[in-house]
Protein backbone atom coordinates (compact mmCIF):
# COMPACT_ATOMS: atom_id res chain seq x y z
CA UNK A 1 0.00 0.00 0.00
CA UNK A 2 1.14 3.51 -0.81
CA UNK A 3 2.32 5.66 2.05
CA UNK A 4 -0.59 7.21 3.92
CA UNK A 5 1.39 10.24 5.06
CA UNK A 6 -0.64 13.43 4.85
CA UNK A 7 1.17 16.63 3.87
CA UNK A 8 -0.63 19.77 4.98
CA UNK A 9 -0.16 22.49 2.37
CA UNK A 10 -2.25 25.35 3.77
CA UNK A 11 -5.21 26.20 5.94
CA UNK A 12 -7.41 29.27 6.11
CA UNK A 13 -10.74 30.40 7.50
CA UNK A 14 -13.72 31.04 5.25
CA UNK A 15 -16.37 33.56 6.23
CA UNK A 16 -19.84 34.16 4.77
CA UNK A 17 -19.66 35.88 1.41
CA UNK A 18 -22.23 38.60 2.06
CA UNK A 19 -23.24 40.79 4.96
CA UNK A 20 -25.91 39.01 6.95
CA UNK A 21 -29.34 40.31 7.98
CA UNK A 22 -29.45 42.11 11.32
CA UNK A 23 -31.41 39.31 13.04
CA UNK A 24 -28.63 36.84 12.25
CA UNK A 25 -26.43 38.22 15.04
CA UNK A 26 -28.78 36.91 17.73
CA UNK A 27 -27.66 33.91 19.85
CA UNK A 28 -29.04 30.52 18.84
CA UNK A 29 -29.73 28.70 22.08
CA UNK A 30 -29.12 24.97 22.26
CA UNK A 31 -31.92 22.52 22.91
CA UNK A 32 -31.95 19.62 25.42
CA UNK A 33 -31.08 17.02 22.77
CA UNK A 34 -28.10 19.16 21.75
CA UNK A 35 -26.82 20.05 25.23
CA UNK A 36 -27.03 16.38 26.16
CA UNK A 37 -24.12 15.53 23.81
CA UNK A 38 -21.59 18.25 24.63
CA UNK A 39 -19.05 15.48 25.40
CA UNK A 40 -19.60 13.63 22.12
CA UNK A 41 -17.12 14.02 19.26
CA UNK A 42 -17.69 15.94 16.05
CA UNK A 43 -19.61 14.17 13.29
CA UNK A 44 -17.38 13.31 10.32
CA UNK A 45 -18.35 12.28 6.80
CA UNK A 46 -16.52 12.66 3.53
CA UNK A 47 -16.76 11.94 -0.18
CA UNK A 48 -14.06 10.29 -2.29
CA UNK A 49 -13.86 11.34 -5.94
CA UNK A 50 -11.73 10.14 -8.81
CA UNK A 51 -9.84 12.87 -10.61
CA UNK A 52 -11.31 13.73 -14.01
CA UNK A 53 -9.35 12.09 -16.83
CA UNK A 54 -9.41 15.19 -19.03
CA UNK A 55 -6.27 17.29 -19.21
CA UNK A 56 -8.09 20.47 -18.24
CA UNK A 57 -8.44 19.49 -14.57
CA UNK A 58 -6.71 21.93 -12.23
CA UNK A 59 -6.47 21.32 -8.49
CA UNK A 60 -5.78 25.02 -7.93
CA UNK A 61 -8.98 25.97 -9.78
CA UNK A 62 -10.99 23.36 -7.86
CA UNK A 63 -9.72 24.72 -4.53
CA UNK A 64 -10.58 28.28 -5.50
CA UNK A 65 -14.08 27.24 -6.57
CA UNK A 66 -14.59 25.22 -3.39
CA UNK A 67 -13.55 28.14 -1.19
CA UNK A 68 -15.66 30.66 -3.14
CA UNK A 69 -18.81 28.53 -3.04
CA UNK A 70 -18.19 27.54 0.59
CA UNK A 71 -18.25 31.23 1.44
CA UNK A 72 -21.52 31.57 -0.47
CA UNK A 73 -22.97 28.55 1.36
CA UNK A 74 -21.98 30.00 4.73
CA UNK A 75 -24.04 33.06 3.89
CA UNK A 76 -27.05 30.78 4.34
CA UNK A 77 -25.56 28.50 7.02
CA UNK A 78 -23.96 31.38 8.92
CA UNK A 79 -23.90 29.64 12.36
CA UNK A 80 -21.26 27.24 11.01
CA UNK A 81 -18.82 30.13 10.73
CA UNK A 82 -19.38 31.05 14.38
CA UNK A 83 -18.39 29.58 17.74
CA UNK A 84 -20.19 28.43 20.88
CA UNK A 85 -20.46 30.77 23.84
CA UNK A 86 -21.31 30.34 27.52
CA UNK A 87 -23.29 33.19 29.01
CA UNK A 88 -22.80 33.28 32.79
CA UNK A 89 -24.01 35.52 35.57
CA UNK A 90 -23.89 35.18 39.35
CA UNK A 91 -27.04 36.92 40.49
CA UNK A 92 -29.36 35.31 39.75
CA UNK A 93 -27.20 32.25 38.87
CA UNK A 94 -27.24 31.50 35.17
CA UNK A 95 -25.20 29.23 32.86
CA UNK A 96 -26.45 29.19 29.26
CA UNK A 97 -24.67 27.72 26.21
CA UNK A 98 -25.51 28.99 22.72
CA UNK A 99 -24.16 29.57 19.23
CA UNK A 100 -22.81 33.12 19.09
CA UNK A 101 -22.97 34.49 15.50
CA UNK A 102 -21.29 37.69 16.65
CA UNK A 103 -18.11 35.65 17.19
CA UNK A 104 -17.64 34.44 13.64
CA UNK A 105 -13.98 33.71 12.75
CA UNK A 106 -15.15 31.43 9.93
CA UNK A 107 -15.09 27.77 8.97
CA UNK A 108 -11.70 26.12 8.68
CA UNK A 109 -10.54 25.03 5.23
CA UNK A 110 -7.50 22.76 4.84
CA UNK A 111 -5.71 21.62 1.71
CA UNK A 112 -3.51 18.54 2.05
CA UNK A 113 -1.84 16.05 -0.26
CA UNK A 114 -1.05 12.36 -0.04
CA UNK A 115 0.84 9.82 -2.16
CA UNK A 116 -2.05 7.40 -1.63
CA UNK A 117 -4.38 6.36 -4.44
CA UNK A 118 -8.15 5.81 -4.55
CA UNK A 119 -7.77 2.04 -4.29
CA UNK A 120 -5.85 2.44 -1.03
CA UNK A 121 -9.21 3.47 0.41
CA UNK A 122 -11.47 1.16 -1.58
CA UNK A 123 -9.72 -2.21 -1.64
CA UNK A 124 -8.63 -3.08 1.94
CA UNK A 125 -11.03 -5.39 3.79
CA UNK A 126 -10.92 -3.09 6.80
CA UNK A 127 -11.04 0.71 6.79
CA UNK A 128 -7.37 1.81 6.79
CA UNK A 129 -5.98 4.40 9.18
CA UNK A 130 -5.42 6.60 6.13
CA UNK A 131 -9.16 7.39 6.14
CA UNK A 132 -9.01 8.80 9.68
CA UNK A 133 -6.22 11.18 8.63
CA UNK A 134 -8.49 12.66 5.95
CA UNK A 135 -10.47 14.52 8.64
CA UNK A 136 -9.67 17.35 11.02
CA UNK A 137 -10.62 17.68 14.70
CA UNK A 138 -10.38 13.95 15.45
CA UNK A 139 -9.84 14.53 19.18
CA UNK A 140 -12.33 17.35 19.69
CA UNK A 141 -15.54 17.13 21.69
CA UNK A 142 -18.52 19.31 20.92
CA UNK A 143 -17.90 21.63 23.87
CA UNK A 144 -14.60 22.57 22.21
CA UNK A 145 -16.69 24.57 19.74
CA UNK A 146 -16.17 27.48 22.14
CA UNK A 147 -12.62 27.82 20.79
CA UNK A 148 -12.41 25.45 17.81
CA UNK A 149 -14.29 25.91 14.53
CA UNK A 150 -17.77 24.40 14.38
CA UNK A 151 -16.99 23.31 10.84
CA UNK A 152 -13.67 22.15 9.41
CA UNK A 153 -13.25 20.90 5.86
CA UNK A 154 -10.14 19.04 4.74
CA UNK A 155 -9.62 18.62 1.01
CA UNK A 156 -6.95 15.98 0.41
CA UNK A 157 -5.50 15.50 -3.05
CA UNK A 158 -4.55 11.89 -3.76
CA UNK A 159 -2.50 10.75 -6.75
CA UNK A 160 -5.67 9.91 -8.70
CA UNK A 161 -8.43 11.33 -6.55
CA UNK A 162 -9.76 13.99 -4.20
CA UNK A 163 -11.29 13.44 -0.77
CA UNK A 164 -13.51 16.12 0.77
CA UNK A 165 -13.80 15.38 4.50
CA UNK A 166 -16.07 17.43 6.71
CA UNK A 167 -15.96 17.59 10.53
CA UNK A 168 -19.01 19.28 12.02
CA UNK A 169 -19.87 20.02 15.63
CA UNK A 170 -22.58 17.50 16.55
CA UNK A 171 -24.52 19.73 18.96
CA UNK A 172 -25.00 22.16 16.10
CA UNK A 173 -26.14 19.67 13.45
CA UNK A 174 -27.43 16.15 12.97
CA UNK A 175 -27.06 14.03 9.84
CA UNK A 176 -30.01 15.71 8.12
CA UNK A 177 -28.51 19.19 8.56
CA UNK A 178 -25.04 17.86 7.68
CA UNK A 179 -26.21 16.63 4.26
CA UNK A 180 -28.50 19.64 3.80
CA UNK A 181 -25.39 21.79 4.07
CA UNK A 182 -23.42 19.56 1.68
CA UNK A 183 -26.27 19.54 -0.85
CA UNK A 184 -26.47 23.35 -0.73
CA UNK A 185 -22.69 23.68 -1.18
CA UNK A 186 -22.89 21.32 -4.16
CA UNK A 187 -25.85 23.25 -5.56
CA UNK A 188 -23.99 26.55 -5.41
CA UNK A 189 -20.84 24.94 -6.83
CA UNK A 190 -22.82 23.80 -9.88
CA UNK A 191 -24.23 27.31 -10.38
CA UNK A 192 -21.10 29.35 -9.65
CA UNK A 193 -22.28 32.09 -11.98
CA UNK A 194 -25.78 32.19 -10.51
CA UNK A 195 -27.22 34.26 -7.71
CA UNK A 196 -25.71 32.88 -4.51
CA UNK A 197 -28.50 34.52 -2.55
CA UNK A 198 -30.99 31.99 -3.94
CA UNK A 199 -30.93 28.34 -2.86
CA UNK A 200 -33.59 25.66 -3.17
CA UNK A 201 -33.78 24.80 0.55
CA UNK A 202 -33.04 27.71 2.90
CA UNK A 203 -32.28 26.48 6.46
CA UNK A 204 -34.74 27.36 9.21
CA UNK A 205 -33.36 28.59 12.54
CA UNK A 206 -36.52 29.03 14.62
CA UNK A 207 -36.32 27.50 18.11
CA UNK A 208 -39.34 26.58 20.22
CA UNK A 209 -37.60 25.24 23.35
CA UNK A 210 -37.07 27.45 26.42
CA UNK A 211 -33.59 28.81 27.11
CA UNK A 212 -31.87 26.19 29.27
CA UNK A 213 -30.11 27.33 32.42
CA UNK A 214 -27.60 24.58 33.22
CA UNK A 215 -26.79 23.77 36.88
CA UNK A 216 -23.06 24.46 36.53
CA UNK A 217 -20.58 27.23 37.24
CA UNK A 218 -17.65 25.87 35.21
CA UNK A 219 -17.33 23.54 32.20
CA UNK A 220 -14.97 21.22 34.05
CA UNK A 221 -17.95 20.12 36.12
CA UNK A 222 -19.46 18.30 33.14
CA UNK A 223 -16.92 17.96 30.30
CA UNK A 224 -15.05 14.72 29.81
CA UNK A 225 -12.15 14.15 27.43
CA UNK A 226 -11.96 11.17 25.12
CA UNK A 227 -10.20 8.24 26.70
CA UNK A 228 -8.04 5.71 24.81
CA UNK A 229 -10.11 2.67 23.87
CA UNK A 230 -9.32 -0.78 22.64
CA UNK A 231 -8.57 -0.92 18.95
CA UNK A 232 -11.62 -1.71 16.84
CA UNK A 233 -11.91 -2.89 13.27
CA UNK A 234 -14.17 -1.11 10.81
CA UNK A 235 -15.55 -2.94 7.79
CA UNK A 236 -18.10 -2.10 5.10
CA UNK A 237 -20.78 -4.54 4.00
CA UNK A 238 -22.88 -3.94 0.88
CA UNK A 239 -26.55 -4.84 0.79
CA UNK A 240 -27.96 -4.74 -2.74
CA UNK A 241 -31.51 -3.53 -3.27
CA UNK A 242 -32.54 -7.17 -3.80
CA UNK A 243 -30.95 -8.32 -0.53
CA UNK A 244 -32.62 -5.45 1.36
CA UNK A 245 -35.98 -6.32 -0.22
CA UNK A 246 -35.57 -9.99 0.72
CA UNK A 247 -34.77 -9.13 4.34
CA UNK A 248 -37.72 -6.77 4.59
CA UNK A 249 -40.09 -9.34 3.07
CA UNK A 250 -38.77 -12.08 5.37
CA UNK A 251 -39.14 -9.97 8.51
CA UNK A 252 -42.68 -8.92 7.60
CA UNK A 253 -43.73 -12.45 6.60
CA UNK A 254 -42.52 -13.87 9.91
CA UNK A 255 -44.75 -11.41 11.77
CA UNK A 256 -47.66 -11.47 9.30
CA UNK A 257 -47.41 -7.72 8.78
CA UNK A 258 -46.24 -5.16 6.24
CA UNK A 259 -45.15 -2.40 8.61
CA UNK A 260 -41.49 -3.34 9.19
CA UNK A 261 -39.19 -1.02 7.20
CA UNK A 262 -36.05 -1.90 5.27
CA UNK A 263 -33.90 -0.08 7.82
CA UNK A 264 -35.52 -1.95 10.71
CA UNK A 265 -35.05 -5.31 8.98
CA UNK A 266 -31.35 -4.69 8.22
CA UNK A 267 -30.74 -3.30 11.72
CA UNK A 268 -32.37 -6.39 13.27
CA UNK A 269 -30.18 -8.69 11.18
CA UNK A 270 -27.00 -6.88 12.25
CA UNK A 271 -28.10 -6.84 15.89
CA UNK A 272 -28.61 -10.61 15.84
CA UNK A 273 -25.32 -11.33 14.04
CA UNK A 274 -23.24 -9.04 16.29
CA UNK A 275 -24.81 -10.52 19.41
CA UNK A 276 -24.07 -14.04 18.18
CA UNK A 277 -20.45 -13.05 17.43
CA UNK A 278 -20.00 -11.75 20.98
CA UNK A 279 -21.02 -15.09 22.53
CA UNK A 280 -22.72 -13.36 25.44
CA UNK A 281 -24.42 -15.39 28.22
CA UNK A 282 -27.97 -16.25 27.18
CA UNK A 283 -29.50 -14.58 30.23
CA UNK A 284 -27.63 -11.28 29.73
CA UNK A 285 -29.25 -8.16 28.35
CA UNK A 286 -28.70 -6.87 24.84
CA UNK A 287 -29.93 -3.59 23.43
CA UNK A 288 -30.22 -2.07 19.96
CA UNK A 289 -30.33 1.72 19.75
CA UNK A 290 -31.56 3.66 16.74
CA UNK A 291 -30.85 7.36 16.17
CA UNK A 292 -34.22 8.88 15.37
CA UNK A 293 -35.18 12.21 13.82
CA UNK A 294 -37.75 14.14 15.88
CA UNK A 295 -38.60 16.66 13.15
CA UNK A 296 -41.77 14.89 12.04
CA UNK A 297 -42.63 13.47 15.43
CA UNK A 298 -43.40 16.71 17.24
CA UNK A 299 -46.65 18.64 16.94
CA UNK A 300 -46.56 20.88 15.03
CA UNK A 301 -43.82 19.15 13.02
CA UNK A 302 -40.53 20.83 12.22
CA UNK A 303 -39.50 21.46 8.63
CA UNK A 304 -37.08 19.11 6.87
CA UNK A 305 -34.92 22.24 6.59
CA UNK A 306 -34.81 22.83 10.35
CA UNK A 307 -31.20 23.59 11.33
CA UNK A 308 -30.02 21.75 14.42
CA UNK A 309 -29.81 18.35 16.04
CA UNK A 310 -33.31 17.20 17.07
CA UNK A 311 -32.12 13.60 17.41
CA UNK A 312 -32.83 11.10 20.16
CA UNK A 313 -31.87 7.46 20.63
CA UNK A 314 -34.67 4.91 20.99
CA UNK A 315 -33.73 1.50 22.36
CA UNK A 316 -35.13 -1.99 22.29
CA UNK A 317 -33.83 -4.17 25.11
CA UNK A 318 -34.21 -7.92 25.45
CA UNK A 319 -32.25 -10.96 26.55
CA UNK A 320 -29.70 -12.67 24.35
CA UNK A 321 -31.78 -15.84 24.57
CA UNK A 322 -34.94 -14.14 23.29
CA UNK A 323 -33.07 -12.39 20.49
CA UNK A 324 -31.46 -15.64 19.34
CA UNK A 325 -34.43 -18.00 19.72
CA UNK A 326 -36.95 -15.75 18.00
CA UNK A 327 -36.56 -14.95 14.32
CA UNK A 328 -35.47 -11.91 12.36
CA UNK A 329 -39.03 -10.62 12.21
CA UNK A 330 -39.44 -10.64 15.99
CA UNK A 331 -36.33 -8.47 16.43
CA UNK A 332 -37.33 -6.14 13.59
CA UNK A 333 -40.88 -5.76 14.92
CA UNK A 334 -39.47 -4.83 18.32
CA UNK A 335 -37.44 -2.06 16.67
CA UNK A 336 -40.51 -0.97 14.72
CA UNK A 337 -42.54 -0.69 17.92
CA UNK A 338 -40.02 1.49 19.79
CA UNK A 339 -39.86 3.79 16.76
CA UNK A 340 -43.66 3.95 16.45
CA UNK A 341 -44.07 4.68 20.16
CA UNK A 342 -41.62 7.58 20.01
CA UNK A 343 -44.12 10.38 19.43
CA UNK A 344 -44.86 13.96 20.45
CA UNK A 345 -45.97 12.93 23.94
CA UNK A 346 -42.84 10.90 24.72
CA UNK A 347 -40.62 13.65 23.33
CA UNK A 348 -42.44 16.34 25.33
CA UNK A 349 -42.23 14.26 28.51
CA UNK A 350 -38.50 13.70 28.02
CA UNK A 351 -37.81 17.38 27.38
CA UNK A 352 -39.79 18.46 30.45
CA UNK A 353 -38.01 15.89 32.62
CA UNK A 354 -34.59 16.89 31.29
CA UNK A 355 -35.22 20.61 31.81
CA UNK A 356 -36.07 19.92 35.46
CA UNK A 357 -32.87 17.91 35.92
CA UNK A 358 -30.36 18.71 33.13
CA UNK A 359 -27.51 16.26 32.62
CA UNK A 360 -24.69 15.89 30.10
CA UNK A 361 -23.83 12.41 28.87
CA UNK A 362 -20.46 11.05 29.97
CA UNK A 363 -18.40 8.89 27.63
CA UNK A 364 -18.47 5.84 29.89
CA UNK A 365 -22.24 5.60 29.41
CA UNK A 366 -21.58 4.58 25.80
CA UNK A 367 -19.66 1.47 26.85
CA UNK A 368 -22.02 -1.52 26.94
CA UNK A 369 -20.77 -4.98 25.91
CA UNK A 370 -24.28 -5.98 24.87
CA UNK A 371 -25.18 -2.86 22.88
CA UNK A 372 -25.50 -2.18 19.17
CA UNK A 373 -25.91 1.47 18.15
CA UNK A 374 -27.23 2.28 14.66
CA UNK A 375 -26.67 5.80 13.33
CA UNK A 376 -26.83 7.76 10.10
CA UNK A 377 -29.38 6.95 7.40
CA UNK A 378 -29.42 5.34 3.95
CA UNK A 379 -32.05 7.93 3.03
CA UNK A 380 -29.56 10.82 2.96
CA UNK A 381 -28.71 11.86 -0.60
CA UNK A 382 -24.97 11.63 -0.11
CA UNK A 383 -24.12 10.76 -3.72
CA UNK A 384 -26.11 13.72 -5.01
CA UNK A 385 -23.33 16.01 -3.75
CA UNK A 386 -20.96 16.66 -6.65
CA UNK A 387 -18.28 19.32 -7.00
CA UNK A 388 -17.38 19.20 -10.66
CA UNK A 389 -15.82 15.77 -10.12
CA UNK A 390 -18.75 13.55 -11.05
CA UNK A 391 -20.43 11.10 -8.72
CA UNK A 392 -18.41 10.18 -5.64
CA UNK A 393 -16.71 6.80 -5.61
CA UNK A 394 -17.66 6.17 -1.98
CA UNK A 395 -18.59 7.79 1.32
CA UNK A 396 -16.40 7.35 4.37
CA UNK A 397 -16.52 8.54 7.98
CA UNK A 398 -13.78 9.57 10.39
CA UNK A 399 -12.63 8.11 13.67
CA UNK A 400 -14.85 10.01 16.09
CA UNK A 401 -17.64 8.40 18.10
CA UNK A 402 -16.71 4.88 17.03
CA UNK A 403 -16.81 2.02 19.50
CA UNK A 404 -17.48 -1.68 19.63
CA UNK A 405 -21.01 -2.25 18.33
CA UNK A 406 -21.35 0.97 16.32
CA UNK A 407 -23.20 0.52 13.01
CA UNK A 408 -23.26 3.37 10.47
CA UNK A 409 -25.75 3.36 7.60
CA UNK A 410 -25.17 4.83 4.13
CA UNK A 411 -27.02 4.63 0.84
CA UNK A 412 -25.50 2.27 -1.71
CA UNK A 413 -23.79 4.04 -4.58
CA UNK A 414 -26.11 2.46 -7.15
CA UNK A 415 -29.22 3.68 -5.32
CA UNK A 416 -32.47 1.76 -5.65
CA UNK A 417 -32.75 1.08 -1.93
CA UNK A 418 -29.30 -0.49 -1.62
CA UNK A 419 -27.29 0.13 1.55
CA UNK A 420 -23.67 0.25 2.63
CA UNK A 421 -23.19 -0.55 6.30
CA UNK A 422 -20.05 0.21 8.30
CA UNK A 423 -19.70 -2.13 11.28
CA UNK A 424 -17.27 -1.34 14.11
CA UNK A 425 -16.25 -4.27 16.33
CA UNK A 426 -13.40 -5.50 18.46
CA UNK A 427 -11.13 -7.77 16.38
CA UNK A 428 -12.23 -11.00 18.06
CA UNK A 429 -15.89 -10.18 17.41
CA UNK A 430 -15.30 -9.03 13.83
CA UNK A 431 -13.71 -12.38 12.98
CA UNK A 432 -16.88 -14.15 14.13
CA UNK A 433 -19.27 -11.60 12.67
CA UNK A 434 -17.97 -11.50 9.11
CA UNK A 435 -18.43 -15.26 8.66
CA UNK A 436 -21.82 -15.43 10.41
CA UNK A 437 -24.09 -17.67 8.34
CA UNK A 438 -27.17 -15.44 8.68
CA UNK A 439 -25.15 -12.43 7.51
CA UNK A 440 -23.42 -14.14 4.59
CA UNK A 441 -26.73 -15.61 3.44
CA UNK A 442 -28.37 -12.16 3.48
CA UNK A 443 -25.50 -10.67 1.46
CA UNK A 444 -25.62 -13.33 -1.27
CA UNK A 445 -26.52 -12.12 -4.73
CA UNK A 446 -29.29 -14.24 -6.24
C-alpha positions, 0 to 999 in steps of 0.5 A: 500500500502507498504511504498514507502520510498526509502533507498539509499544504495550507489552511485558512478560515472562510467567512460568509460571502455577504453581509448578513441580515441584522437578526442573524447576530442573535444567539441561537440557544441549544436545545436539550437534545443538543446540550445532552451531547456536549461530550460527544465528538464531532460528526465526520463524513466525507466523499471520495472522488476520482480525478477527471481524466481530461487534461483540463483538470486543475487542483488550484482551480478546484480549490478556488471554486470550493472556497468561493462557493463555501463562502456563499454557502456559509451566507445561508448557514452562517452559524457554522462560521461562528463559535459556541459561547457560555453566558454566565451571571452570578445573580441570579445564577445562570449558565447558558450555552448557545451559538454566538454568531457575533463571534464568527472567525469562519469555517476552517478550510484545509488543503492537504496532499497524499501519495495514496491512491483511490484504491488504497481506500477502496480495496482493503477489507478493513477501513485503513488508518489513512481514512481517519487522517483525511479529517480534522478535529479527530480529538475534539468534543462538541464543547470545544466549539467554544474555541475550535471551529464548528466546521472544518473541511479538509480537502486531500488531493490523492494521486488519482483522486480527491477526498472532501472530509467534513468535521461538524460540531454535533450539537450544532447539526445532525445528519439531516442538517449535515447533508443539507449543508453539503447539498447546498454547497454542491448546488452553489458549486454547480451554479457558480455564476448564478445568484448565490442569494438563492438556494432551493432549501433555505435552512430554518433557525426558529427554536421553540424550546425554552432557554436552558439554564444549566446547573453548573458554574464551570465547564470542568464540572461536566466535560469529559475528554476522550479516553483511549479505547481498545482498537476496533476494526471497521468494515463495510458490507454492501446490501444490494436492493434485492438483498434489502428487499428480501430481508424486509419481506422475510421480517414482515412475513414472519410477523404477518405484517407489512409495517417493518421497514427496510432499515428496521429489517437490516438493523435487526439482522445486524443486531442478531449477528453481532450478538451471536459473534460476541457469545454473550451469556444467554441470560444477559441483556442486549440492546439495539439503539436507533438514532431517530429524527424528531422533526416529524414526530413533534406537533406541530412538526418541524420542517425538513430544513430545520437547522439543528440536532433534534435527534434522540436514541430509541432503544429496544432491550431484550435478553440474548436468549430471546433475540437468538431463539426468535426470528429476524421478524421478531427483532425487527418488529421490536425495533418498529414498535419502539420507533412507532411509540416515540411520538410527540408525547414521549418527546415532550415528557423527556424534554420536560423531565430533562429541563427539570434535571439537566444532565450531560452524557459522559463517555463511559455511558456509551460502553455496553458490551451488549449494545449495538448502536445504529446511526446515520441513514441510507435515506440521505442523498450523499451521492447527489453532492458533486463538486465538478468531479462527477459522482463520488466513488464512496462515502467514508466517515472519520474516527470520532464516536466509534466504538465496539457495536457501532453501526453506520448506515449509508445509501448504496452508490447504485441507489435503488434502496441499496445500503452500505453498512459500516460495522465497528467491532473488536477484532475478536468479534469481527472475525466471528461476525464477518463469517456469520451464516445469517449475515453471509446468506443475506448478502448473497446475490441471487 
